[in-house]
Amino acid sequence: QVQLVESGGGLVHAGGSLRLSCAFSGSSFGIYRMGWYRQAPGKQRDLVASIISDKSTNYADSVKGRFTISRDNGKNTVDLQMNSLEPEDTAVYFCNAYRLLGPINYWGKGTLVTVSS
């Protein structure tokens, strides 16, 4: 069984930075595509960024150039460095682990990011 625990959310002013971390517990971390999703009030949950084991990354257009996703396959963690934050980035951010074989999805409980203008 996989468990994901996010940390690092909080309140920041526009233009500021935050770093989110996700700790993966379970086996075979390397075979999962890891991702960060976000959900603002009244909106659907959308992909922010994802990374696979060879470190290939994918970003939503709205965060390209501002956010960076990284993973440490030795520590079983995935981070999201968020720079130049905007009020529109305010949302609950969820860590996701996706395995193609199954397929199977795991979710963390989320961490709130609030960007004030």
C-alpha positions as CSV (number, residue, x, y, z in Angstrom):
1,Q,0.0,0.0,0.0
2,V,1.3,3.4,-0.9
3,Q,0.9,6.5,1.3
4,L,1.6,10.0,0.2
5,V,2.2,12.9,2.7
6,E,2.5,16.5,1.5
7,S,4.1,19.3,3.4
8,G,5.2,22.9,2.8
9,G,2.0,24.7,2.1
10,G,1.2,28.1,3.6
11,L,0.4,31.8,3.1
12,V,2.7,33.8,0.9
13,H,2.5,37.2,-0.8
14,A,2.3,37.5,-4.6
15,G,5.8,37.2,-6.1
16,G,7.0,35.0,-3.3
17,S,8.1,31.4,-3.3
18,L,7.1,28.1,-1.6
19,R,8.5,24.6,-1.8
20,L,6.1,21.7,-1.4
21,S,7.4,18.2,-0.6
22,C,5.7,14.8,-0.9
23,A,7.0,11.7,1.0
24,F,6.1,8.4,-0.6
25,S,5.9,5.3,1.6
26,G,5.5,1.9,0.0
27,S,7.4,-0.1,-2.6
28,S,8.7,0.6,-6.1
29,F,8.7,4.4,-6.0
30,G,10.7,4.4,-9.2
31,I,8.0,2.9,-11.4
32,Y,5.4,5.6,-10.5
33,R,4.8,8.8,-12.4
34,M,4.7,11.4,-9.6
35,G,2.7,14.5,-10.0
36,W,1.3,17.6,-8.3
37,Y,-2.3,18.6,-8.9
38,R,-4.2,21.5,-7.5
39,Q,-7.8,22.3,-6.9
40,A,-9.1,25.8,-6.3
41,P,-12.5,26.3,-4.6
42,G,-15.3,25.5,-7.0
43,K,-13.0,24.2,-9.7
44,Q,-11.8,20.8,-10.9
45,R,-8.5,19.2,-9.9
46,D,-5.9,19.9,-12.5
47,L,-2.4,18.7,-13.2
48,V,0.3,21.2,-12.3
49,A,3.4,19.1,-13.0
50,S,4.6,15.5,-13.3
51,I,7.8,13.6,-13.4
52,I,8.7,10.1,-14.3
53,S,11.6,8.0,-13.1
54,D,14.1,9.1,-15.8
55,K,13.4,12.7,-14.7
56,S,11.3,13.7,-17.7
57,T,8.9,16.4,-16.7
58,N,5.6,17.9,-17.9
59,Y,4.1,21.2,-16.8
60,A,0.8,23.0,-17.1
61,D,1.2,26.1,-19.3
62,S,0.2,28.4,-16.5
63,V,3.2,27.4,-14.4
64,K,5.9,26.9,-17.0
65,G,9.0,28.9,-16.1
66,R,7.8,29.5,-12.5
67,F,7.5,26.0,-11.0
68,T,10.0,23.1,-11.0
69,I,9.2,19.5,-10.1
70,S,12.0,17.2,-8.9
71,R,12.2,13.7,-7.4
72,D,14.8,11.9,-5.3
73,N,14.5,8.2,-6.1
74,G,16.8,7.4,-3.2
75,K,14.7,9.3,-0.6
76,N,11.3,8.5,-2.2
77,T,10.3,12.2,-2.3
78,V,9.0,14.6,-4.9
79,D,9.2,18.3,-4.6
80,L,7.5,21.3,-6.2
81,Q,9.5,24.5,-6.1
82,M,7.1,27.4,-6.8
83,N,8.4,30.8,-7.6
84,S,6.8,34.1,-8.7
85,L,3.6,33.0,-7.1
86,E,0.4,34.6,-8.2
87,P,-3.0,34.9,-6.4
88,E,-4.3,32.5,-9.1
89,D,-2.0,29.8,-7.8
90,T,-4.1,29.7,-4.6
91,A,-5.4,26.1,-4.2
92,V,-5.1,22.9,-2.4
93,Y,-2.1,21.0,-3.8
94,F,-2.2,17.2,-4.0
95,C,0.6,14.8,-4.5
96,N,-0.2,11.9,-6.9
97,A,1.4,8.6,-7.7
98,Y,0.3,7.0,-10.9
99,R,1.2,3.5,-12.1
100,L,0.4,2.5,-15.7
101,L,0.2,-1.2,-14.8
102,G,-3.3,-1.5,-13.3
103,P,-3.7,1.4,-13.7
104,I,-3.6,2.7,-10.2
105,N,-3.7,6.1,-8.6
106,Y,-2.7,7.2,-5.1
107,W,-3.4,10.6,-3.6
108,G,-2.2,12.5,-0.7
109,K,-4.6,14.5,1.5
110,G,-3.4,17.8,0.1
111,T,-1.7,21.0,1.4
112,L,-3.2,24.5,1.1
113,V,-1.3,27.2,-0.7
114,T,-2.7,30.7,-0.3
115,V,-1.2,33.6,-2.3
116,S,-2.2,37.1,-1.2
117,S,-2.2,40.0,-3.6
